[in-house]
């Protein structure tokens, strides 16, 4: 599978995956418990492809993303309050879940993490 999506006629609410028109959706990232917190619920038969990600942390914590309980990223190491990540895929996606699995954020400690992500279902 190629990691390529493209803008549909300068329309930021839709992306094209080949000939398939995908609607861009958003989810709020709100987590403060150690371990998994669901960010996007599972969609039967669909993968969740993250195309944009922005979050910050309130204290030192390590963050990773999971498809249900399987790691789909390595650790993002954050040394303190205000650290964070901003990633926008220019053509394609950042990471994706396995079809039919929820997208979870996993924290190494009980630290407040907040932000937003954009995604498509494929």
C-alpha positions as CSV (number, residue, x, y, z in Angstrom):
1,X,0.0,0.0,0.0
2,X,1.4,3.4,-0.9
3,X,1.3,6.0,1.8
4,X,-0.4,8.7,-0.5
5,X,-3.5,10.7,-0.1
6,X,-4.2,13.9,-2.0
7,X,-6.3,17.0,-1.6
8,X,-9.5,16.9,-3.6
9,X,-9.8,20.1,-5.6
10,X,-8.4,22.3,-2.8
11,X,-11.1,21.0,-0.5
12,X,-9.7,20.5,3.0
13,X,-12.7,18.5,4.1
14,X,-12.1,15.7,1.6
15,X,-9.1,13.6,0.5
16,X,-8.7,11.2,-2.5
17,X,-7.3,7.8,-2.0
18,X,-6.9,6.7,-5.6
19,X,-10.5,7.2,-6.9
20,X,-12.1,7.0,-3.4
21,X,-13.3,10.3,-1.8
22,X,-12.6,10.3,1.9
23,X,-14.1,12.7,4.5
24,X,-11.6,14.2,6.9
25,X,-12.8,13.9,10.5
26,X,-11.4,15.4,13.7
27,X,-11.0,14.0,17.3
28,X,-10.1,15.7,20.5
29,X,-7.2,14.3,22.4
30,X,-7.9,14.4,26.2
31,X,-6.0,11.9,28.3
32,X,-4.6,12.0,31.8
33,X,-4.5,8.3,32.9
34,X,-1.5,6.1,32.7
35,X,-2.0,3.5,29.9
36,X,-4.5,3.5,27.1
37,X,-7.2,6.1,26.5
38,X,-9.4,5.8,23.4
39,X,-9.2,8.8,21.1
40,X,-11.2,7.4,18.1
41,X,-13.7,4.5,18.4
42,X,-13.3,1.4,16.3
43,X,-15.3,1.4,13.0
44,X,-16.3,-2.1,11.8
45,X,-14.1,-3.1,8.8
46,X,-12.4,0.3,8.6
47,X,-8.8,1.5,9.3
48,X,-8.3,4.9,11.0
49,X,-5.6,6.8,9.1
50,X,-4.2,9.8,11.0
51,X,-3.4,12.7,8.7
52,X,-2.7,15.4,11.2
53,X,-1.7,15.4,14.9
54,X,-1.1,18.1,17.5
55,X,-0.9,17.7,21.2
56,X,1.0,19.0,24.2
57,X,1.7,17.6,27.7
58,X,1.4,19.0,31.1
59,X,4.5,17.3,32.6
60,X,7.2,14.8,31.7
61,X,5.6,11.8,30.0
62,X,6.2,9.3,27.2
63,X,3.4,9.0,24.6
64,X,2.8,6.3,22.0
65,X,-0.2,5.5,19.7
66,X,-1.8,2.1,19.5
67,X,-4.3,0.2,17.4
68,X,-6.3,-1.3,20.2
69,X,-3.4,-2.6,22.3
70,X,-0.8,-3.0,19.5
71,X,1.9,-0.3,19.1
72,X,1.7,1.6,15.8
73,X,4.3,4.2,16.8
74,X,7.4,4.3,18.9
75,X,7.6,6.5,22.0
76,X,7.5,10.2,21.8
77,X,9.6,11.4,24.8
78,X,8.4,14.7,26.4
79,X,10.6,16.3,29.1
80,X,8.1,18.6,30.7
81,X,5.1,21.0,30.6
82,X,4.4,22.5,27.2
83,X,6.3,19.9,25.2
84,X,4.3,18.4,22.3
85,X,4.1,17.3,18.8
86,X,2.6,18.9,15.6
87,X,2.7,16.7,12.5
88,X,0.7,17.2,9.3
89,X,1.0,14.7,6.5
90,X,1.7,16.5,3.2
91,X,0.7,13.5,1.0
92,X,-0.4,10.4,2.8
93,X,-0.9,9.6,6.5
94,X,1.2,9.5,9.7
95,X,0.0,6.1,11.0
96,X,-3.1,3.9,10.8
97,X,-4.9,1.3,12.9
98,X,-5.7,-2.3,11.9
99,X,-9.2,-2.5,10.4
100,X,-11.9,-2.6,13.0
101,X,-9.7,-1.4,15.9
102,X,-9.9,1.7,18.0
103,X,-7.1,4.4,18.0
104,X,-5.7,4.8,21.5
105,X,-3.1,7.1,23.0
106,X,-0.9,5.4,25.6
107,X,0.8,7.4,28.4
108,X,3.7,6.2,30.6
109,X,2.3,8.1,33.5
110,X,-0.8,10.0,34.8
111,X,-0.1,13.3,33.1
112,X,-2.6,15.6,31.3
113,X,-2.3,15.5,27.5
114,X,-4.5,17.5,25.2
115,X,-4.8,18.3,21.5
116,X,-6.5,17.4,18.3
117,X,-6.0,15.0,15.4
118,X,-7.5,14.7,11.9
119,X,-8.1,11.3,10.3
120,X,-9.9,9.4,7.6
121,X,-11.6,6.0,7.6
122,X,-10.6,3.6,4.9
